[in-house]
Amino acid sequence: MPEQCRVKLHKDIELLKKAKEEISELKSKEQNKPKEWKDVKDTLARSEQVRLQEPELSAAELKNAYGVPGMMEVLREFTGDRVV
């Protein structure tokens, strides 16, 4: 009987050691999560600081604003090659 108790005790100790290692791993992973979330939060904060700027002129306005010689002919060539 005492030998059986020692074997069982030894197995239980091994199980406890494994459980302790798993708990340590989970704790270390849990400690890393706040840092990961902080990184995401920082990225979002930086992206909010950058605002998209409206273009000064739209494509239609550019057509009238700048007189580029031959522009209409070139555009017609490109649209003419298209098969719809």
N, C-alpha and C positions, 0 to 999 in steps of 0.2 A: 504493500500500500504506500509506504513513504516514497518508493521509487516512482510510482505513478503520479504522485503529487508533485514531485520534482520536475518530471517531464511536462506535466500540465503547466506548472508555474513557469518553466522555461519558455514554452510556447506562448503563454500569455505575455511574458516580458517582451518577447520578440514582436508580438502584435502591437504592444504599447509603443515600442520604439518606432515601428513603421508609422503608426498613427501620429506620433510626435513629429516625425519628419514631414509628413503630409501637412500637418497643421502649420509647421514653420514655412513650408513652401507657399501655402495659401496666404499666410500673413505677409510674406514678402511681396507676393503678387498684389495683394490688397493695398499695400503701401505705395506701389508704383502707379496705381490707377489715378489717384488725385493729380499726380504729375502729368499724366497723359491728358487728363481733362483740362488741366491748366494750360497746356500747350494748345489745345483746341480753342480754348477761350481767348488766349493771346492772339491766335491767328484770326479769329473772328473780329476781335477788337481792331486789329490792323486793317482788315479788309473794310471795316466800316469807316475808317479814316480816309480811305481812297474812294473818291466819288467819281463816277463817270461824268465826263464833260460832254455836253451837247455839241454836235458838230457845228461849226460856224455857218456852213452852207450845205444845203442838200444837193443831191445830184442835179435836180432840175434847176436850182439856183446857180450851180456852177456852170451849167450850159450857157446861161445868159450872162454870167459875170465875167467869164474869160472867153475872149474870142480866139480860139485856137484854129488856125488855118487848116482846112482839110479834115477837121474832126468829124463832121457829119458824114463825109464820104467813107471814112474808115469805119465808123459805126455801122453804116449801111452794109459794108462788106461783111462784117462779122455777123450781122443779123440775117443777111441774105444766105449765108452758108448753112444756116440752121434748118433742119428738117423737123417739122412738128408733127 
